[in-house]
């Protein structure tokens, strides 16, 4: 009985850990351009890269879903503003703040085109 309870608690902790962690300091994804010394980051607007870094753990890299719902056709049921609101404020088991500001807007626009 104790082994089953421990396994259940450990499994639950792993699932929650996979979708959490939005409050940590931003990950440094910058790189220097050899020609101009320009710095680019995921914040520069690459929606798919942002999605893969912050969302694919629960929604799958191919948008098919997993711990979170599939997003392959999310744009056919939700508008960009509705998607952005969910990204910013969370919904159900999804924690708020996985993406913020312009990052949330860019990913919401990208997802709203998935019909």
Buried (B, 14 or more C-beta within 10 A) or exposed (E): EEEEEEEEEEEEEEBEEEBEEEEEEEEEBEEEEEEEEEEEBBBBBBBEBBBEBBBBBBBBEEBEEBBBBBBBEBBEEBEBEBBBBBBBEBEEEBBEEBBEEEBBBBBBBBBBEBE
